[in-house]
């Protein structure tokens, strides 16, 4: 039998072991639904750059991220 034929045969015989439970599916929807309802905005940026300026907001100032194409803020070379 092909996998699809097997799945149909198991369903016809009442074997639910190859199917996700309703509880599992509901749990998955609780994770996915907020993303579908309120999607993350897209920020466009130029090709071959480090990304949009909004990406810098994801990293706090105390982390020490250094964009190699920018000069250090204190004017010294690192």
SEFIRO-628087 format. One record per atom (N, C-alpha, C, CB): residue number from 1; residue in one letter; atom name; y, x, z. Coordinates in nm, 4 decimals. Glycine has a CB too. Layout:
// residues N
VOZA   resi   resn   name          v          u          w
VOZA    NUM      A     CA          Y          X          Z
...
This chain:
// residues 78
VOZA   resi   resn   name          v          u          w
VOZA      1      X      N    -0.1194     0.0838     0.0000
VOZA      1      X     CA     0.0000     0.0000     0.0000
VOZA      1      X      C     0.1253     0.0880     0.0000
VOZA      1      X     CB     0.0001    -0.0952     0.1223
VOZA      2      X      N     0.2269     0.0408    -0.0655
VOZA      2      X     CA     0.3560     0.1091    -0.0586
VOZA      2      X      C     0.4168     0.0789     0.0787
VOZA      2      X     CB     0.4522     0.0633    -0.1757
VOZA      3      X      N     0.5117     0.1571     0.1210
VOZA      3      X     CA     0.5727     0.1296     0.2523
VOZA      3      X      C     0.6301    -0.0117     0.2631
VOZA      3      X     CB     0.6827     0.2306     0.2800
VOZA      4      X      N     0.6901    -0.0597     0.1556
VOZA      4      X     CA     0.7481    -0.1936     0.1603
VOZA      4      X      C     0.6388    -0.2990     0.1707
VOZA      4      X     CB     0.8349    -0.2192     0.0364
VOZA      5      X      N     0.5280    -0.2806     0.0964
VOZA      5      X     CA     0.4162    -0.3737     0.1062
VOZA      5      X      C     0.3593    -0.3748     0.2475
VOZA      5      X     CB     0.3070    -0.3371     0.0051
VOZA      6      X      N     0.3485    -0.2566     0.3076
VOZA      6      X     CA     0.2979    -0.2482     0.4447
VOZA      6      X      C     0.3884    -0.3236     0.5406
VOZA      6      X     CB     0.2852    -0.1022     0.4885
VOZA      7      X      N     0.5193    -0.3063     0.5238
VOZA      7      X     CA     0.6156    -0.3737     0.6094
VOZA      7      X      C     0.6011    -0.5253     0.5980
VOZA      7      X     CB     0.7583    -0.3310     0.5735
VOZA      8      X      N     0.5894    -0.5741     0.4750
VOZA      8      X     CA     0.5721    -0.7183     0.4548
VOZA      8      X      C     0.4402    -0.7679     0.5139
VOZA      8      X     CB     0.5780    -0.7519     0.3054
VOZA      9      X      N     0.3335    -0.6900     0.4951
VOZA      9      X     CA     0.2032    -0.7293     0.5495
VOZA      9      X      C     0.2077    -0.7354     0.7013
VOZA      9      X     CB     0.0940    -0.6317     0.5041
VOZA     10      X      N     0.2694    -0.6371     0.7642
VOZA     10      X     CA     0.2805    -0.6365     0.9100
VOZA     10      X      C     0.3621    -0.7561     0.9582
VOZA     10      X     CB     0.3444    -0.5053     0.9587
VOZA     11      X      N     0.4677    -0.7885     0.8851
VOZA     11      X     CA     0.5501    -0.9042     0.9226
VOZA     11      X      C     0.4697    -1.0325     0.9123
VOZA     11      X     CB     0.6755    -0.9130     0.8337
VOZA     12      X      N     0.3916    -1.0467     0.8063
VOZA     12      X     CA     0.3104    -1.1671     0.7877
VOZA     12      X      C     0.2025    -1.1797     0.8950
VOZA     12      X     CB     0.2459    -1.1663     0.6495
VOZA     13      X      N     0.1532    -1.0650     0.9446
VOZA     13      X     CA     0.0512    -1.0659     1.0498
VOZA     13      X      C     0.1118    -1.0812     1.1890
VOZA     13      X     CB    -0.0308    -0.9384     1.0436
VOZA     14      X      N     0.2450    -1.0753     1.1979
VOZA     14      X     CA     0.3111    -1.0918     1.3268
VOZA     14      X      C     0.3273    -0.9635     1.4056
VOZA     14      X     CB     0.2358    -1.1887     1.4084
VOZA     15      X      N     0.2970    -0.8492     1.3439
VOZA     15      X     CA     0.3137    -0.7202     1.4120
VOZA     15      X      C     0.4597    -0.6791     1.4024
VOZA     15      X     CB     0.2207    -0.6103     1.3501
VOZA     16      X      N     0.5277    -0.6745     1.5140
VOZA     16      X     CA     0.6707    -0.6420     1.5147
VOZA     16      X      C     0.6983    -0.4955     1.5474
VOZA     16      X     CB     0.7425    -0.7299     1.6144
VOZA     17      X      N     0.5946    -0.4124     1.5547
VOZA     17      X     CA     0.6144    -0.2729     1.5950
VOZA     17      X      C     0.6954    -0.1916     1.4943
VOZA     17      X     CB     0.4808    -0.2070     1.6158
VOZA     18      X      N     0.7036    -0.2346     1.3695
VOZA     18      X     CA     0.7805    -0.1620     1.2690
VOZA     18      X      C     0.9239    -0.2127     1.2574
VOZA     18      X     CB     0.7120    -0.1721     1.1348
VOZA     19      X      N     0.9602    -0.3076     1.3410
VOZA     19      X     CA     1.0917    -0.3687     1.3325
VOZA     19      X      C     1.1729    -0.3391     1.4582
VOZA     19      X     CB     1.0792    -0.5197     1.3112
VOZA     20      X      N     1.3024    -0.3301     1.4409
VOZA     20      X     CA     1.3913    -0.3089     1.5549
VOZA     20      X      C     1.3991    -0.4377     1.6359
VOZA     20      X     CB     1.5331    -0.2641     1.5082
VOZA     21      X      N     1.4113    -0.4231     1.7658
VOZA     21      X     CA     1.4222    -0.5405     1.8522
VOZA     21      X      C     1.5636    -0.5960     1.8459
VOZA     21      X     CB     1.3841    -0.5056     1.9978
VOZA     22      X      N     1.5776    -0.7210     1.8808
VOZA     22      X     CA     1.7096    -0.7838     1.8825
VOZA     22      X      C     1.8020    -0.7116     1.9802
VOZA     22      X     CB     1.6981    -0.9327     1.9200
VOZA     23      X      N     1.7482    -0.6689     2.0922
VOZA     23      X     CA     1.8273    -0.5972     2.1924
VOZA     23      X      C     1.8831    -0.4669     2.1347
VOZA     23      X     CB     1.7417    -0.5677     2.3173
VOZA     24      X      N     1.7997    -0.3938     2.0605
VOZA     24      X     CA     1.8445    -0.2675     2.0011
VOZA     24      X      C     1.9517    -0.2927     1.8954
VOZA     24      X     CB     1.7255    -0.1917     1.9389
VOZA     25      X      N     1.9339    -0.3948     1.8152
VOZA     25      X     CA     2.0319    -0.4253     1.7102
VOZA     25      X      C     2.1641    -0.4681     1.7721
VOZA     25      X     CB     1.9787    -0.5357     1.6162
VOZA     26      X      N     2.1607    -0.5492     1.8756
VOZA     26      X     CA     2.2842    -0.5907     1.9433
VOZA     26      X      C     2.3557    -0.4705     2.0044
VOZA     26      X     CB     2.2535    -0.6949     2.0525
VOZA     27      X      N     2.2800    -0.3771     2.0604
VOZA     27      X     CA     2.3397    -0.2562     2.1183
VOZA     27      X      C     2.4071    -0.1727     2.0096
VOZA     27      X     CB     2.2326    -0.1722     2.1916
VOZA     28      X      N     2.3439    -0.1639     1.8937
VOZA     28      X     CA     2.4026    -0.0885     1.7836
VOZA     28      X      C     2.5320    -0.1544     1.7357
VOZA     28      X     CB     2.3028    -0.0766     1.6675
VOZA     29      X      N     2.5338    -0.2864     1.7282
VOZA     29      X     CA     2.6555    -0.3558     1.6856
VOZA     29      X      C     2.7683    -0.3383     1.7866
VOZA     29      X     CB     2.6272    -0.5043     1.6649
VOZA     30      X      N     2.7359    -0.3287     1.9163
VOZA     30      X     CA     2.8406    -0.3048     2.0159
VOZA     30      X      C     2.9079    -0.1699     1.9931
VOZA     30      X     CB     2.7822    -0.3112     2.1577
VOZA     31      X      N     2.8360    -0.0752     1.9356
VOZA     31      X     CA     2.8930     0.0559     1.9063
VOZA     31      X      C     2.9727     0.0517     1.7756
VOZA     31      X     CB     2.7817     0.1626     1.8980
VOZA     32      X      N     2.9186    -0.0138     1.6749
VOZA     32      X     CA     2.9781    -0.0125     1.5411
VOZA     32      X      C     3.0958    -0.1084     1.5266
VOZA     32      X     CB     2.8733    -0.0467     1.4388
VOZA     33      X      N     3.0893    -0.2239     1.5912
VOZA     33      X     CA     3.1908    -0.3271     1.5699
VOZA     33      X      C     3.3335    -0.2811     1.5998
VOZA     33      X     CB     3.1589    -0.4460     1.6545
VOZA     34      X      N     3.3603    -0.2073     1.7078
VOZA     34      X     CA     3.4975    -0.1606     1.7306
VOZA     34      X      C     3.5506    -0.0722     1.6167
VOZA     34      X     CB     3.5040    -0.0838     1.8615
VOZA     35      X      N     3.4645     0.0055     1.5553
VOZA     35      X     CA     3.5067     0.0902     1.4439
VOZA     35      X      C     3.5419     0.0042     1.3233
VOZA     35      X     CB     3.3963     0.1917     1.4073
VOZA     36      X      N     3.4659    -0.1025     1.3018
VOZA     36      X     CA     3.4938    -0.1918     1.1897
VOZA     36      X      C     3.6175    -0.2768     1.2144
VOZA     36      X     CB     3.3743    -0.2813     1.1632
VOZA     37      X      N     3.6375    -0.3168     1.3396
VOZA     37      X     CA     3.7508    -0.4019     1.3747
VOZA     37      X      C     3.8823    -0.3252     1.3745
VOZA     37      X     CB     3.7285    -0.4647     1.5106
VOZA     38      X      N     3.8799    -0.2044     1.4283
VOZA     38      X     CA     4.0010    -0.1235     1.4404
VOZA     38      X      C     3.9735     0.0162     1.3855
VOZA     38      X     CB     4.0489    -0.1163     1.5887
VOZA     39      X      N     3.9707     0.0310     1.2524
VOZA     39      X     CA     3.9334     0.1608     1.1955
VOZA     39      X      C     4.0381     0.2683     1.2243
VOZA     39      X     CB     3.9130     0.1480     1.0450
VOZA     40      X      N     3.9923     0.3898     1.2286
VOZA     40      X     CA     4.0798     0.5045     1.2478
VOZA     40      X      C     4.1671     0.5203     1.1237
VOZA     40      X     CB     3.9975     0.6342     1.2755
VOZA     41      X      N     4.2973     0.5417     1.1405
VOZA     41      X     CA     4.3828     0.5582     1.0230
VOZA     41      X      C     4.3491     0.6877     0.9477
VOZA     41      X     CB     4.5310     0.5582     1.0647
VOZA     42      X      N     4.3737     0.6848     0.8185
VOZA     42      X     CA     4.3536     0.8038     0.7366
VOZA     42      X      C     4.4866     0.8751     0.7188
VOZA     42      X     CB     4.2921     0.7673     0.5991
VOZA     43      X      N     4.4840     1.0039     0.7295
VOZA     43      X     CA     4.6041     1.0841     0.7114
VOZA     43      X      C     4.5819     1.1770     0.5918
VOZA     43      X     CB     4.6383     1.1654     0.8410
VOZA     44      X      N     4.6653     1.1645     0.4943
VOZA     44      X     CA     4.6526     1.2489     0.3750
VOZA     44      X      C     4.7185     1.3844     0.4011
VOZA     44      X     CB     4.7168     1.1797     0.2509
VOZA     45      X      N     4.6639     1.4860     0.3351
VOZA     45      X     CA     4.7205     1.6197     0.3453
VOZA     45      X      C     4.6892     1.6966     0.2177
VOZA     45      X     CB     4.6657     1.6944     0.4699
VOZA     46      X      N     4.7635     1.8005     0.1955
VOZA     46      X     CA     4.7481     1.8796     0.0740
VOZA     46      X      C     4.6158     1.9555     0.0755
VOZA     46      X     CB     4.8652     1.9772     0.0583
VOZA     47      X      N     4.5574     1.9652    -0.0416
VOZA     47      X     CA     4.4341     2.0402    -0.0576
VOZA     47      X      C     4.4576     2.1873    -0.0219
VOZA     47      X     CB     4.3806     2.0268    -0.2020
VOZA     48      X      N     4.3578     2.2517     0.0340
VOZA     48      X     CA     4.3610     2.3933     0.0736
VOZA     48      X      C     4.4531     2.4177     0.1925
VOZA     48      X     CB     4.4056     2.4795    -0.0438
VOZA     49      X      N     4.4795     2.3161     0.2722
VOZA     49      X     CA     4.5573     2.3346     0.3946
VOZA     49      X      C     4.4649     2.3116     0.5132
VOZA     49      X     CB     4.6807     2.2380     0.3996
VOZA     50      X      N     4.5173     2.3282     0.6332
VOZA     50      X     CA     4.4397     2.3108     0.7548
VOZA     50      X      C     4.4341     2.1654     0.7991
VOZA     50      X     CB     4.4974     2.3956     0.8652
VOZA     51      X      N     4.4878     2.0760     0.7211
VOZA     51      X     CA     4.4816     1.9344     0.7546
VOZA     51      X      C     4.6179     1.8781     0.7862
VOZA     51      X     CB     4.3895     1.9122     0.8710
VOZA     52      X      N     4.6207     1.7503     0.8188
VOZA     52      X     CA     4.7487     1.6854     0.8459
VOZA     52      X      C     4.8047     1.7284     0.9810
VOZA     52      X     CB     4.7332     1.5333     0.8416
VOZA     53      X      N     4.9355     1.7164     0.9990
VOZA     53      X     CA     4.9963     1.7512     1.1275
VOZA     53      X      C     4.9381     1.6688     1.2424
VOZA     53      X     CB     5.1474     1.7313     1.1209
VOZA     54      X      N     4.8926     1.5481     1.2147
VOZA     54      X     CA     4.8351     1.4629     1.3199
VOZA     54      X      C     4.7119     1.5264     1.3826
VOZA     54      X     CB     4.7991     1.3256     1.2634
VOZA     55      X      N     4.6428     1.6138     1.3094
VOZA     55      X     CA     4.5245     1.6812     1.3635
VOZA     55      X      C     4.5614     1.7731     1.4797
VOZA     55      X     CB     4.4541     1.7614     1.2536
VOZA     56      X      N     4.6825     1.8276     1.4763
VOZA     56      X     CA     4.7261     1.9153     1.5857
VOZA     56      X      C     4.7361     1.8397     1.7178
VOZA     56      X     CB     4.8611     1.9787     1.5521
VOZA     57      X      N     4.7543     1.7088     1.7106
VOZA     57      X     CA     4.7640     1.6282     1.8324
VOZA     57      X      C     4.6297     1.6162     1.9042
VOZA     57      X     CB     4.8169     1.4896     1.7991
VOZA     58      X      N     4.5212     1.6444     1.8336
VOZA     58      X     CA     4.3877     1.6362     1.8940
VOZA     58      X      C     4.3600     1.7537     1.9867
VOZA     58      X     CB     4.2810     1.6303     1.7855
VOZA     59      X      N     4.4330     1.8612     1.9671
VOZA     59      X     CA     4.4111     1.9823     2.0455
VOZA     59      X      C     4.5319     2.0025     2.1354
VOZA     59      X     CB     4.3877     2.1069     1.9536
VOZA     60      X      N     4.5081     2.0101     2.2628
VOZA     60      X     CA     4.6181     2.0303     2.3575
VOZA     60      X      C     4.6790     2.1686     2.3430
VOZA     60      X     CB     4.5698     2.0099     2.5006
VOZA     61      X      N     4.7998     2.1843     2.3942
VOZA     61      X     CA     4.8697     2.3123     2.3862
VOZA     61      X      C     4.7997     2.4227     2.4649
VOZA     61      X     CB     5.0111     2.2965     2.4363
VOZA     62      X      N     4.7236     2.3857     2.5675
VOZA     62      X     CA     4.6605     2.4860     2.6531
VOZA     62      X      C     4.5281     2.5382     2.5983
VOZA     62      X     CB     4.6381     2.4286     2.7895
VOZA     63      X      N     4.4821     2.4851     2.4852
VOZA     63      X     CA     4.3537     2.5262     2.4296
VOZA     63      X      C     4.3623     2.6602     2.3590
VOZA     63      X     CB     4.3027     2.4214     2.3339
VOZA     64      X      N     4.4757     2.6897     2.3021
VOZA     64      X     CA     4.4923     2.8185     2.2377
VOZA     64      X      C     4.4578     2.8186     2.0906
VOZA     64      X     CB     4.4101     2.9188     2.3065
VOZA     65      X      N     4.4622     2.7037     2.0241
VOZA     65      X     CA     4.4369     2.6991     1.8804
VOZA     65      X      C     4.5452     2.7763     1.8073
VOZA     65      X     CB     4.4306     2.5533     1.8297
VOZA     66      X      N     4.5049     2.8586     1.7136
VOZA     66      X     CA     4.6000     2.9356     1.6351
VOZA     66      X      C     4.5720     2.9114     1.4883
VOZA     66      X     CB     4.5922     3.0865     1.6689
VOZA     67      X      N     4.6674     2.8547     1.4205
VOZA     67      X     CA     4.6573     2.8376     1.2770
VOZA     67      X      C     4.6925     2.9712     1.2145
VOZA     67      X     CB     4.7505     2.7226     1.2250
VOZA     68      X      N     4.6001     3.0372     1.1479
VOZA     68      X     CA     4.6257     3.1720     1.0973
VOZA     68      X      C     4.7358     3.1792     0.9927
VOZA     68      X     CB     4.5005     3.2277     1.0397
VOZA     69      X      N     4.7758     3.0680     0.9376
VOZA     69      X     CA     4.8815     3.0704     0.8362
VOZA     69      X      C     5.0199     3.0483     0.8963
VOZA     69      X     CB     4.8545     2.9649     0.7307
VOZA     70      X      N     5.0259     3.0230     1.0263
VOZA     70      X     CA     5.1546     3.0041     1.0926
VOZA     70      X      C     5.1865     3.1278     1.1756
VOZA     70      X     CB     5.1535     2.8766     1.1818
VOZA     71      X      N     5.3135     3.1583     1.1866
VOZA     71      X     CA     5.3546     3.2678     1.2730
VOZA     71      X      C     5.3448     3.2222     1.4176
VOZA     71      X     CB     5.4986     3.3151     1.2392
VOZA     72      X      N     5.3059     3.3108     1.5090
VOZA     72      X     CA     5.3028     3.2741     1.6503
VOZA     72      X      C     5.4406     3.2275     1.6971
VOZA     72      X     CB     5.2548     3.3929     1.7357
VOZA     73      X      N     5.4434     3.1370     1.7924
VOZA     73      X     CA     5.5693     3.0789     1.8391
VOZA     73      X      C     5.6609     3.1801     1.9054
VOZA     73      X     CB     5.5412     2.9675     1.9351
VOZA     74      X      N     5.6038     3.2820     1.9699
VOZA     74      X     CA     5.6886     3.3793     2.0379
VOZA     74      X      C     5.7366     3.4909     1.9442
VOZA     74      X     CB     5.6135     3.4395     2.1552
VOZA     75      X      N     5.6970     3.4831     1.8163
VOZA     75      X     CA     5.7432     3.5816     1.7185
VOZA     75      X      C     5.6606     3.7074     1.7141
VOZA     75      X     CB     5.8833     3.6178     1.7466
VOZA     76      X      N     5.5627     3.7239     1.8042
VOZA     76      X     CA     5.4769     3.8427     1.8050
VOZA     76      X      C     5.3546     3.8186     1.7185
VOZA     76      X     CB     5.4347     3.8794     1.9489
VOZA     77      X      N     5.3017     3.9250     1.6634
VOZA     77      X     CA     5.1758     3.9147     1.5895
VOZA     77      X      C     5.0610     3.9275     1.6884
VOZA     77      X     CB     5.1660     4.0240     1.4777
VOZA     78      X      N     4.9607     3.8448     1.6713
VOZA     78      X     CA     4.8462     3.8506     1.7601
VOZA     78      X      C     4.7340     3.9292     1.6973
VOZA     78      X     CB     4.7990     3.7114     1.7959
